[in-house]
């Protein structure tokens, strides 16, 4: 796994967590 893919995954997890915080 490239670092860029790790970063993209981290951003996806972070954004999904924020969405849960807002809408959950």
N, C-alpha and C positions, 0 to 999 in steps of 0.2 A: 504494500500500500504506500503510495507516494504521500509526501507531506501535504501536498495540495488537497489530496482526497481526504486526508485526516482533518484538515482545516474545514473543508466543505461539510464533512460529517458533523464536526463540532458545532458549526454554525447552524446546521439543520436541527440538531438536538437542542441547542440554545433557543432557537426561534420557536420550536415546538413547545419547549418549557415555558416560554414567555406567553405563548398563545393559551396554554393551560392556565397560567396564572391570571390572564385577563378574562378568559371565557369559561374556565373550569368552575 
